[in-house]
């Protein structure tokens, strides 16, 4: 089974109604809703499915089981019916429909990030960042640590006037940068078109075996490494979804981490 699967990629490929048929759910259409018995919980009309419902993360399709009073996206549906974790459910969907795996070191084949990577060199961009700029001094992070992360003050471009921070692939390849404001501007973190912050865990490329710490801000990750602490990561979204926790669990399994706690 694959160690890491892109949940957004799987959801983009797996048509909700096809998945319902694959799961063997007998349904009856009632206007925009499909109703049927839940293979796991029973009940003649306990399962309600809305294949065209657009969720807040951009994916399409939702389910709700009235017996267990729980619902979610297509991955959550498979996890519910098959009684497996969401990571295992995503692997099942990827094996059947594809879309969830990017081989190590290979650029993504869909979406805006691939288009950008053909015309934009993130390594060259990192070389133009200033890790010793005076506006970074209050952060208490040395230029050497910033260089190690391929981060620094952006003198030009879309991140101009902000701290540009890296996005790495799971294979450790630099694939782009996002920005953190330095003067209290909103939003605190900003991303260019095609970047989905929910798909990334900052600092994941440096994780090794041992205890894993979760910080609340990318700056805390940098500060930890500045002070000799390793294995510190941060999510890049305000709220943390179940899918992101599954990503973290997958990372910990892959790198043989013992446990995780807030840093």
N, C-alpha and C positions, 0 to 999 in steps of 0.2 A: 504494500500500500504506500502511496506517495507521502513523503514527510510534510510537504507544504502544498496547500491548494489555495488559490485565490478565490475567495468566496464571491466577490463581485463578478469575476469571470465565469464562474459556474452558473450563477443566477442569470447571466446574460444569455447563456447558451441553452439552458434547460427550460423549455416551454412548460408552463404550469399544467396545462390540460394533458400534455403528453406524459408528464410525471404522474398525474392522477391515474391515467390509464395503466401505466407501468406498475404502479402500486396495487392495481387490481381493485380500486375503489369504485363501487357501483354508485353512480350519481344520477340525480334528476335535476334538470335545469329549471330554475324558477327566476325568470327575468335575467338579471345579471349575476345571479348566485347559483352555484351548484350545491346541492344537498344530497347527503347520503350517509350510510352507516360508517362509522369509524372502525377500520379493521382491528384497531387496538382496543378500543373502549366499548364497541357495540353501540346499540341505540340506533333506531331506524333513521333518524334525521339529525344525528348528533354532530355531524361534520358539515361545516359551511365553508365553501370555497368561492372566492371572488377572483377569477383569473385575470381580470383587466384592472384590478386595483393597483394604482401606482403608489409605492411606498416612499417614505421620506428619503431613503438612500438611492432612489432612482430605479430600483428593481420593480418588476411587475408581478402581481399575484400575491394573494394572502389566503391563509386558512384560519379557522377557529374551531376548536373542539369544545362543544358545550358540556361534555361529560367531565373533562379535566380543567375546563375554563382556562385554556391556553391556546395560543396561536402564533403565527409568524409567517416567514417567507417560505420559499420552496425547500430550502435546506432544512428549516425547522420542521416542515411537514414530513420529510423523509425520516428525520431523526425521531419524530414522534411515532410514526407508523412502524418503522423498523426497530424501534427501541435501541437506538445507538446514539453516540455523541454527535454533535453537529459536524465535527471534523470528519468522523467516519461517514456521515451522510454526504458531506461535500465530496469526499473521495468516490463514493458510489455514483454520484451524479457526474463527476468528471470522467469516470470510467465509461459511462454510458453516453454522455452528451459532449464531453470535452469542455475546453474553455478555461480550465482552472489551473493549469500548470505552465510555468515558464521554465524551460530547462536552464540549469545554472549557466550564467554567463551569456545567455541569449537575450537580445532585446525583445520586448513585448511585440507581439504581432498584430495587436489591435489597439485602437484608441489613439488619443492625441499624443501620448508620450513617445510612441514610436516615431511619429512624424517629426516631433521636435528633435529626437535624437539624431535624425539624419542630417539636420542642418545646424545643430547646436552641440558643441563639445563641452560637456560639463567639467572635464579635467582642465581644459584650457581656461574655462571660466573661473575655476577654483584658483588657478595660478594668478588671476588678476585681483583676487580679494586681498584686502590688507588686514592681516592678523594683529598688527601692532598699532592700529589707528587709535588716536587719543580718546575717541568716544567709547572705545571698548574697555578702557582702563578701569572704570568703576565696576565692571563685572568680576574683576579679580581672577581672570582666566588668562594664563600666559599665552604669548604668540605660539609657543611650541605646541601647546595642547590644541589650540585652534588649527594649526597647520596639520596636526595629526588627524583631525576630523575633516580637514579640507574645508574649513569655515573661515569667515573673516568679514570685515566691513566691506559692503558693496559700494564702490565709488561711482558706479554707473549701472544702467539697465533697470529692469523692473523692480529690483530689490534695492535700488539706490538709497543710501542713508540708513540702511538697516543692517542687522547682522544676518548674513547669508549662511544658512546651515544646510548640511548635505542630506540627500536621500540616497541610500545605498540599496542595491538588490540583496537578496538573501545570499547570493554568491560573493558579496563584498564588492560589487562593481558600482562605482559612482554613476548615478543615473540622472541627477538633477539637484537643484537647491530650492529650499523655501526660505522664508525670512521671518525673523523675530524683531519686533519693534524695540527701539532703545529709549524712546522719549515718551512712552505711555500712550502712543497712538493705538487706535482700535481698527482692526482686530490685532490681538497680540501676535498671532501667527498668520502669515499670508502665503498663499500658494498660487502658482500660475495655472492657467487653463490646462486641463489634462491630468493634473495631480490630484489624487484622492487621498487626503490625509489618513483616512480610516484604513488604508491598505499598508501603512507603514508603521513600524515601531522604531523610534529613534534610538540608535545605539545597538540595534540587534546584530549588526554585522561584526561587532566586537565581542559578543557573548561567547563564553567558554563554559566548561563544566564547573559545577559549584553552585553556591547560593546566588540567586538572582534578585536584584533590588529594583523596585519600580518607583521612579521619580514622577513628580507632578508637572515638570517643565523641562524642556531640552537643556536649559541652562543648568539645571541641577545635575544632569548627566555630565555636562562638561566640567562642572565644579568637582564632581566626584572623581573624575579621572585626573583633574588637576591636583587633587589631594591624595592620590595614590589608590583610590578605590576603583575596582573594576566591576564588570557585570552589572551595570546600571542602565536601565532603559526608560523610555517615556513614550506614552501614547501622544498623538498629535491632535486629538479631538477633545472637545469639552466633556462629552459623555462617552462612556465605554460600552459598546454593544457586546452581545454574546459572541458574535463572530470574531470580534477583536480579542476577547478572552481565549477563544479557540486558537487564534493565531499565536498568542503568547504560549499557550499550552503546547502547541506544535513545535514552537521554537525551543522550549525547554526540553521536550522529548528528544529533539534532534541534537541539541548541544549537551544533553545529559546533565541538566541543572537539577539540583536537589529540591529546591522549593523557591517561592518568591514571597516578598513582603514589601510593603510601602517603605520608601526610603526617605 
